[in-house]
Amino acid sequence: MNLAGTAHLAAPPDSVFAAICDPATLLSIIPGARSVERAPDGAYRGLLVLRLPGAVGEYRTTVRLGDSDPPHRTRLDGSVEGSMGAVRGHADLTLQPEASGTFLSYRGAGTIDGPLARLDSGFVERLAQTLIGQGLRALDLRLAAAAAAPTRSNTPALPATSTTTATTAPSSTAPSSTEDPE
């Protein structure tokens, strides 16, 4: 499976990079996320609950940032594992400043194992692109809200790192969209 895409985000690269490293932000933008924590070894671990065609269930995820040059680029290496199978892969993110904020581009590749591997590869790629698109739109909205909110001059809107665990209660309104990506 190969994925690539771009997004325009209405925040500067340093704010975007800080947000993608913050467990509370990740929890709020990743479709189906129930918990996200930054472990002592620097990895991000979480639990996703998906109710999507062909991918229903709970999935444990681990992601590590590597080869980073904050706030310009980073590489994500990770895995998602559950009863329906596993996905392992990597993605390279590039953040470029632009007049209206940040131009984010990503390119990644992954392998799918287990029952998920029996699904049509085009369907799986469209599903992944849809989830990524939902997450990036949620990130843009969160960054815009943080920029619009009055903050104390000494308090950053989004922390660059966090050692706390972010969790949310399961809801009956988990994402169920399989719309085509933009």
SEVO-10597 format. One record per atom (N, C-alpha, C, O, CB): x, y, z. Coordinates in steps of 0.02 Angstrom, whole numbers, padded with zeros to 5 digits, always signed. Glycine has a CB too. Layout:
SEVO-10597
XYZ...
//
This chain:
SEVO-10597
+00043-00058+00000+00000+00000+00000+00045+00061+00000+00091+00066+00041-00049+00000+00061+00032+00107-00045+00069+00170-00049+00020+00227-00042-00034+00227-00071+00108+00175-00116+00040+00277-00003-00003+00335+00009+00038+00399+00000+00097+00401+00016-00033+00333+00079+00006+00450-00025+00037+00515-00031-00018+00568-00032-00074+00554-00054+00082+00521-00095-00002+00627-00008-00051+00680-00008-00022+00744+00018+00036+00747+00039-00111+00660+00031-00064+00795+00017-00044+00861+00041-00102+00893+00078-00160+00872+00072-00021+00906-00018-00085+00943+00117-00136+00982+00152-00108+01052+00165-00048+01061+00176-00158+00948+00219-00152+01100+00164-00135+01169+00184-00164+01179+00253-00224+01171+00263-00161+01222+00132-00122+01197+00301-00144+01208+00370-00133+01281+00389-00081+01310+00374-00106+01160+00419-00182+01310+00422-00181+01381+00439-00144+01394+00504-00171+01426+00549-00252+01408+00444-00082+01370+00508-00039+01381+00566+00033+01374+00542+00046+01339+00493-00056+01331+00624+00079+01407+00576+00149+01401+00556+00177+01331+00570+00151+01295+00612+00192+01453+00593+00231+01311+00533+00259+01244+00542+00276+01225+00613+00267+01167+00632+00320+01238+00500+00301+01272+00654+00319+01254+00723+00257+01234+00763+00261+01189+00805+00354+01312+00758+00200+01266+00751+00138+01248+00786+00112+01180+00761+00087+01140+00800+00085+01302+00776+00118+01169+00696+00095+01105+00667+00138+01048+00694+00112+00996+00715+00099+01107+00589+00204+01057+00694+00249+01005+00719+00236+00990+00792+00234+00932+00813+00323+01025+00708+00227+01043+00832+00212+01034+00903+00147+00995+00913+00143+00951+00956+00208+01102+00939+00098+01010+00872+00033+00977+00878+00037+00902+00861+00006+00862+00895-00018+01010+00831+00077+00884+00811+00081+00813+00793+00124+00774+00841+00129+00713+00836+00108+00806+00723+00155+00809+00889+00194+00775+00941+00158+00775+01009+00185+00751+01058+00262+00808+00948+00097+00802+01011+00060+00809+01074+00005+00756+01079-00040+00755+01038+00030+00879+01079+00009+00712+01130-00042+00659+01136-00114+00684+01139-00158+00653+01109-00027+00619+01198-00127+00738+01174-00196+00763+01179-00221+00786+01110-00279+00775+01093-00200+00821+01229-00178+00817+01072-00197+00838+01004-00210+00777+00961-00260+00774+00926-00143+00883+00973-00164+00729+00963-00173+00668+00923-00238+00633+00940-00273+00610+00896-00114+00620+00935-00254+00629+01004-00316+00597+01026-00377+00631+00994-00425+00598+00975-00322+00598+01102-00374+00697+00990-00431+00734+00964-00437+00733+00888-00490+00749+00861-00428+00805+00988-00384+00716+00853-00387+00720+00779-00386+00652+00744-00405+00648+00686-00329+00761+00754-00364+00599+00777-00360+00534+00745-00429+00501+00748-00454+00488+00803-00306+00489+00778-00458+00487+00691-00524+00454+00692-00523+00388+00730-00481+00345+00717-00549+00442+00620-00569+00380+00778-00574+00319+00817-00525+00312+00874-00525+00261+00908-00565+00262+00772-00484+00363+00887-00434+00358+00941-00469+00357+01009-00513+00397+01022-00385+00417+00938-00448+00310+01051-00475+00305+01119-00422+00321+01171-00438+00343+01226-00502+00235+01132-00358+00311+01154-00304+00331+01199-00241+00342+01158-00230+00310+01107-00291+00278+01254-00201+00389+01180-00135+00403+01151-00090+00423+01208-00108+00465+01249-00139+00459+01095-00031+00393+01210+00018+00412+01261+00087+00413+01231+00102+00377+01183+00015+00365+01321+00129+00455+01260+00199+00455+01241+00236+00415+01294+00238+00434+01352+00228+00528+01234+00263+00359+01273+00297+00313+01319+00367+00340+01336+00394+00382+01300+00303+00243+01288+00396+00315+01391+00463+00338+01411+00516+00327+01356+00565+00364+01354+00484+00301+01473+00506+00277+01313+00555+00265+01260+00545+00311+01200+00581+00305+01150+00551+00192+01237+00498+00358+01204+00486+00406+01151+00434+00386+01100+00413+00426+01059+00549+00420+01117+00413+00323+01102+00362+00300+01055+00294+00325+01078+00282+00338+01136+00362+00222+01051+00250+00330+01030+00180+00346+01044+00141+00281+01039+00148+00244+00990+00151+00401+00994+00100+00267+01089+00060+00207+01090-00013+00227+01099-00028+00275+01135+00083+00157+01146-00057+00190+01067-00127+00207+01073-00173+00150+01057-00152+00095+01039-00142+00265+01029-00237+00165+01064-00290+00117+01049-00339+00152+01003-00363+00207+01018-00325+00091+01114-00355+00120+00947-00404+00145+00900-00463+00097+00899-00454+00036+00903-00373+00153+00829-00522+00123+00894-00582+00082+00885-00613+00105+00820-00635+00162+00813-00632+00089+00946-00614+00059+00771-00641+00076+00706-00704+00035+00691-00707-00025+00705-00588+00064+00651-00752+00069+00663-00814+00036+00641-00823+00054+00568-00871+00087+00548-00877+00059+00684-00776+00030+00528-00776+00043+00457-00784-00022+00419-00763-00074+00444-00711+00080+00436-00812-00020+00360-00821-00082+00322-00755-00120+00314-00706-00092+00289-00851-00067+00253-00754-00182+00336-00695-00223+00329-00642-00213+00381-00591-00247+00381-00665-00212+00263-00652-00165+00427-00599-00150+00476-00628-00139+00546-00600-00099+00584-00560-00089+00454-00682-00172+00563-00714-00163+00628-00671-00194+00682-00646-00250+00675-00784-00195+00629-00661-00157+00737-00626-00185+00794-00580-00136+00829-00577-00077+00811-00586-00244+00772-00545-00162+00879-00496-00123+00916-00427-00137+00887-00410-00193+00870-00498-00139+00993-00387-00084+00883-00320-00089+00855-00270-00054+00901-00281+00003+00920-00317-00059+00784-00217-00089+00919-00162-00059+00957-00114-00028+00907-00099-00058+00855-00127-00113+01002-00089+00030+00922-00044+00064+00875+00019+00088+00912+00016+00108+00970-00079+00123+00842+00074+00085+00877+00137+00111+00901+00169+00151+00844+00173+00127+00788+00185+00053+00925+00191+00212+00859+00223+00254+00810+00285+00285+00841+00284+00307+00898+00174+00310+00784+00339+00286+00803+00401+00318+00824+00420+00372+00773+00415+00362+00713+00459+00265+00831+00442+00429+00799+00468+00480+00757+00543+00467+00747+00578+00451+00795+00456+00552+00786+00566+00473+00686+00636+00463+00672+00658+00510+00618+00617+00537+00581+00650+00391+00652+00722+00520+00612+00750+00563+00560+00712+00629+00557+00689+00649+00504+00748+00528+00492+00707+00663+00614+00669+00725+00618+00714+00786+00613+00772+00786+00635+00630+00728+00683+00687+00838+00584+00717+00904+00582+00661+00954+00597+00636+00988+00553+00751+00919+00512+00642+00958+00663+00585+01001+00681+00599+01074+00663+00655+01097+00672+00571+00995+00756+00552+01110+00639+00483+01091+00620+00476+01078+00545+00422+01089+00518+00435+01145+00642+00528+01055+00513+00526+01049+00440+00507+00980+00414+00472+00974+00363+00593+01066+00412+00528+00927+00448+00513+00861+00423+00522+00809+00478+00557+00820+00527+00557+00843+00363+00489+00753+00468+00499+00696+00513+00477+00632+00476+00440+00634+00427+00458+00705+00579+00502+00578+00501+00482+00512+00475+00444+00477+00531+00464+00479+00589+00545+00469+00452+00389+00445+00514+00349+00407+00561+00355+00333+00542+00342+00315+00485+00274+00430+00561+00374+00292+00589+00376+00220+00580+00326+00191+00629+00327+00207+00688+00448+00189+00591+00281+00148+00604+00230+00123+00650+00196+00060+00630+00208+00032+00576+00180+00175+00660+00153+00039+00675+00112-00021+00664+00044-00011+00696+00036+00025+00745+00147-00084+00692-00005-00045+00667-00072-00047+00693-00091-00121+00692-00089-00153+00640-00123-00002+00651-00110-00148+00751-00125-00220+00755-00191-00231+00791-00206-00200+00841-00069-00256+00791-00230-00277+00763-00294-00296+00793-00315-00364+00768-00279-00397+00731-00348-00244+00779-00375-00384+00788-00400-00451+00769-00409-00459+00694-00408-00515+00669-00465-00465+00805-00419-00404+00659-00429-00407+00586-00363-00405+00547-00364-00409+00486-00473-00349+00563-00307-00400+00583-00243-00399+00549-00198-00343+00572-00210-00312+00625-00253-00394+00474-00147-00330+00533-00099-00279+00552-00076-00240+00490-00076-00265+00434-00038-00311+00586-00057-00179+00503-00027-00136+00452+00038-00110+00482+00039-00085+00538-00075-00076+00431+00093-00117+00445+00158-00092+00466+00185-00049+00410+00181-00067+00351+00207-00151+00483+00214+00008+00429+00240+00050+00376+00274+00112+00402+00291+00118+00461+00185+00070+00331+00285+00157+00356+00318+00220+00372+00288+00276+00330+00255+00264+00279+00395+00215+00359+00299+00337+00352+00277+00396+00315+00327+00452+00327+00352+00460+00383+00205+00418+00336+00341+00488+00275+00384+00547+00280+00340+00609+00274+00303+00616+00226+00440+00547+00225+00344+00653+00325+00306+00715+00325+00354+00773+00313+00409+00776+00341+00269+00725+00392+00333+00820+00271+00371+00881+00258+00325+00940+00272+00268+00942+00248+00399+00883+00185+00350+00988+00310+00312+01048+00327+00349+01108+00297+00407+01121+00313+00303+01056+00404+00315+01145+00254+00345+01203+00222+00304+01265+00239+00243+01265+00231+00351+01194+00146+00337+01318+00261+00300+01380+00275+00272+01409+00210+00304+01406+00157+00345+01431+00312+00213+01438+00217+00183+01475+00162+00146+01534+00192+00136+01537+00253+00135+01430+00119+00127+01582+00151+00096+01644+00176+00037+01631+00222+00028+01667+00271+00075+01687+00119-00003+01580+00207-00063+01568+00246-00053+01515+00301-00102+01496+00334-00119+01546+00201+00008+01491+00311+00020+01441+00363+00073+01391+00344+00131+01408+00338-00043+01406+00380+00051+01328+00334+00097+01274+00320+00071+01230+00263+00012+01214+00261+00109+01231+00383+00116+01213+00218+00100+01163+00167+00130+01098+00191+00191+01092+00197+00129+01184+00095+00087+01049+00207+00109+00984+00231+00103+00934+00174+00052+00930+00141+00067+00962+00293+00157+00896+00164+00153+00841+00115+00175+00777+00150+00217+00779+00195+00197+00856+00052+00146+00721+00129+00165+00657+00157+00169+00605+00102+00134+00608+00052+00115+00635+00211+00212+00557+00114+00220+00500+00069+00238+00441+00113+00283+00445+00155+00275+00513+00014+00203+00386+00103+00216+00328+00145+00201+00262+00110+00172+00261+00056+00175+00332+00208+00222+00209+00142+00211+00142+00116+00199+00096+00175+00226+00106+00229+00270+00118+00073+00158+00045+00163+00144-00002+00217+00127-00071+00189+00112-00079+00130+00087+00023+00259+00131-00119+00233+00111-00187+00216+00053-00207+00261+00050-00188+00319+00171-00238+00223+00008-00246+00233-00052-00267+00269-00050-00343+00276-00036-00378+00228-00117-00244+00232-00064-00367+00337-00065-00438+00351-00132-00458+00381-00170-00415+00404-00007-00458+00399-00147-00522+00380-00208-00548+00411-00268-00538+00367-00261-00525+00307-00219-00516+00478-00328-00543+00397-00390-00536+00358-00395-00470+00320-00426-00467+00267-00449-00543+00404-00365-00416+00347-00366-00352+00311-00334-00358+00243-00353-00323+00196-00332-00298+00352-00284-00402+00236-00248-00409+00173-00292-00438+00118-00276-00431+00059-00187-00454+00183-00348-00469+00136-00393-00497+00086-00438-00444+00054-00469-00456+00002-00436-00550+00118-00441-00385+00085-00482-00332+00056-00448-00305-00007-00388-00309-00015-00492-00275+00108-00488-00277-00051-00463-00246-00112-00414-00191-00094-00429-00147-00054-00521-00218-00154-00354-00193-00124-00302-00144-00106-00324-00073-00120-00306-00027-00083-00238-00160-00144-00361-00062-00174-00386+00005-00189-00433+00030-00135-00431+00089-00116-00420+00006-00256-00476-00015-00111-00522+00003-00056-00483+00023+00006-00498+00073+00038-00569-00056-00041-00432-00017+00024-00392-00003+00084-00356+00064+00077-00353+00102+00125-00341-00061+00096-00328+00078+00019-00293+00141+00009-00342+00200+00013-00326+00251+00044-00258+00142-00059-00402+00193-00017-00452+00247-00012-00474+00257+00060-00484+00314+00083-00513+00232-00056-00483+00202+00096-00502+00206+00167-00448+00242+00207-00463+00286+00247-00514+00136+00195-00385+00223+00197-00330+00256+00232-00327+00330+00214-00317+00371+00259-00263+00221+00214-00334+00347+00150-00332+00418+00130-00390+00457+00162-00381+00514+00181-00336+00424+00053-00449+00425+00167-00506+00458+00198-00491+00472+00272-00504+00527+00296-00570+00414+00191-00464+00423+00308-00448+00433+00379-00394+00487+00387-00398+00528+00433-00425+00367+00411-00344+00486+00344-00291+00537+00347-00321+00606+00334-00307+00654+00369-00234+00523+00296-00364+00610+00283-00397+00674+00268-00438+00700+00325-00437+00760+00340-00440+00667+00206-00476+00655+00358-00516+00676+00416-00471+00701+00472-00485+00752+00503-00559+00616+00442-00416+00667+00483-00369+00688+00535-00337+00754+00521-00330+00796+00565-00315+00636+00544-00317+00766+00458-00286+00830+00441-00335+00887+00444-00317+00942+00465-00255+00826+00370-00398+00875+00424-00449+00928+00431-00461+00944+00505-00469+01002+00523-00515+00907+00397-00463+00892+00547-00472+00904+00619-00412+00941+00648-00420+00984+00692-00482+00837+00656-00352+00925+00625-00292+00960+00648-00296+01033+00629-00281+01077+00670-00228+00928+00618-00315+01048+00567-00320+01117+00545-00371+01156+00587-00358+01213+00607-00340+01120+00471-00428+01125+00601-00479+01158+00643-00453+01171+00713-00465+01224+00742-00543+01116+00645-00418+01122+00741-00391+01129+00809-00338+01185+00811-00338+01226+00857-00360+01062+00834-00294+01187+00761-00243+01239+00759-00275+01308+00750-00252+01356+00781-00193+01225+00703-00326+01313+00708-00360+01377+00698-00394+01399+00762-00392+01459+00779-00412+01371+00641-00425+01353+00798-00457+01370+00862-00406+01393+00914-00418+01440+00951-00497+01310+00889-00348+01359+00915-00296+01378+00962-00268+01447+00946-00253+01486+00992-00239+01326+00961-00262+01463+00882-00237+01528+00862-00287+01584+00878-00267+01640+00894-00220+01529+00788-00351+01568+00874-00403+01618+00886-00416+01628+00961-00441+01681+00981-00467+01597+00852-00400+01579+01001-00413+01584+01074-00362+01630+01106-00303+01627+01091-00411+01514+01107-00386+01673+01151-00339+01715+01187-00296+01672+01234-00323+01631+01272-00376+01771+01227-00232+01682+01232-00186+01645+01276-00144+01694+01314-00132+01751+01293-00141+01596+01235-00121+01671+01372-00074+01713+01409-00009+01715+01371+00009+01666+01337-00062+01685+01482+00027+01770+01374+00087+01778+01334+00140+01727+01349+00182+01713+01306+00114+01848+01344+00141+01698+01409+00193+01649+01427+00171+01577+01416+00211+01532+01426+00212+01658+01500+00109+01566+01394+00083+01499+01388+00076+01480+01315+00037+01512+01279+00016+01492+01425+00112+01429+01291+00103+01408+01222+00035+01376+01212+00009+01344+01257+00159+01359+01201+00005+01386+01153-00061+01358+01139-00059+01282+01137-00106+01250+01159-00087+01385+01073-00005+01253+01110+00002+01181+01105+00072+01162+01128+00121+01187+01101-00012+01157+01033+00079+01117+01177+00145+01098+01201+00184+01058+01149+00154+01020+01110+00139+01059+01265+00250+01066+01148+00291+01030+01101+00298+00957+01121+00302+00913+01077+00360+01062+01095+00299+00943+01185+00303+00874+01207+00258+00865+01267+00240+00913+01302+00376+00854+01225+00239+00804+01280+00197+00790+01336+00212+00720+01361+00224+00675+01321+00122+00797+01318+00211+00711+01426+00221+00644+01453+00156+00618+01481+00154+00565+01513+00276+00645+01507+00103+00654+01469+00038+00632+01494+00004+00585+01445+00022+00582+01386-00007+00692+01509-00044+00548+01470-00083+00504+01428-00149+00537+01414-00181+00565+01460-00094+00434+01462-00170+00535+01353-00235+00563+01334-00282+00505+01319-00264+00458+01284-00229+00612+01273-00342+00509+01346-00391+00456+01333-00459+00488+01322-00472+00544+01343-00394+00405+01390-00503+00451+01291-00572+00472+01283-00616+00411+01290-00595+00355+01277-00583+00507+01214-00676+00422+01311-00724+00367+01319-00749+00346+01251-00757+00387+01207-00782+00387+01366-00764+00281+01242-00792+00258+01179-00858+00293+01166-00897+00307+01212-00802+00182+01179-00871+00306+01102-00935+00337+01085-00968+00295+01031-00936+00254+00998-00926+00409+01060-01032+00305+01024-01069+00267+00973-01066+00302+00906-01096+00279+00858-01142+00258+00994-01029+00358+00903-01024+00395+00840-00955+00390+00811-00928+00440+00787-01043+00468+00851-00926+00331+00813-00860+00321+00782-00866+00333+00708-00919+00323+00679-00832+00250+00797-00811+00353+00675-00813+00367+00604-00838+00307+00565-00819+00250+00579-00744+00388+00579-00879+00320+00516-00903+00265+00474-00902+00286+00401-00935+00254+00359-00974+00242+00495-00865+00337+00385-00863+00363+00317-00814+00325+00274-00760+00305+00297-00844+00436+00318-00833+00314+00213-00787+00286+00164-00786+00330+00102-00777+00307+00046-00807+00213+00146-00797+00396+00114-00798+00442+00058-00730+00444+00025-00679+00428+00055-00818+00511+00081-00730+00465-00039-00667+00470-00075-00628+00528-00047-00657+00578-00026-00679+00479-00150-00560+00523-00047-00519+00578-00023-00523+00637-00069-00544+00631-00127-00446+00555-00015-00503+00694-00043-00504+00755-00084-00452+00752-00138-00446+00799-00177-00493+00816-00041
//
